[in-house]
Amino acid sequence: MNRTSHRALSAVLGLALVVAAVPAPAFASAEPARLEGLVIGTDGRPAAGHAVVLVDETGQVTGRSTSNEDGLYRFEQVAPGDYGIGLELPDGTAVPVPAADGRLRAGELARRDIRLLETEQPMQLAPGKT
């Protein structure tokens, strides 16, 4: 190998070592989570057209989804953290889904089904929260 080729190879290897030594950005470790589930009607079959809300630990609605014809709702690109889900009624109130609260971890696909009941007690979201 001649001297010029040796220098070029050394420069490329040196650059590769510098690039490899640069730490990954902080956000790379916080891969988003996903949450999905079925809305199941009182008859036990998938229920379409229901508005599902994702609520963070402060009570802020951070996402909305509507169940499709198969009863499936889905939230993509959710920041890891503690969340609850609920059904949003036409008047803006939300019915919390019991036992659906929990932590979403980075990169996780969580599943939480919602079974509709005959009677639900609506909760008001905090004023100013949408």
Secondary structure as GFF3:
##gff-version 3
##sequence-region A 1 130
A	DSSP	alpha_helix	3	21	.	.	.	ID=ss1
A	DSSP	three_ten_helix	26	29	.	.	.	ID=ss2
A	DSSP	beta_strand	33	40	.	.	.	ID=ss3
A	DSSP	beta_strand	51	56	.	.	.	ID=ss4
A	DSSP	beta_strand	61	66	.	.	.	ID=ss5
A	DSSP	beta_strand	72	78	.	.	.	ID=ss6
A	DSSP	beta_strand	81	88	.	.	.	ID=ss7
A	DSSP	beta_strand	94	96	.	.	.	ID=ss8
A	DSSP	beta_strand	102	104	.	.	.	ID=ss9
A	DSSP	beta_strand	109	111	.	.	.	ID=ss10
A	DSSP	beta_strand	114	115	.	.	.	ID=ss11
###
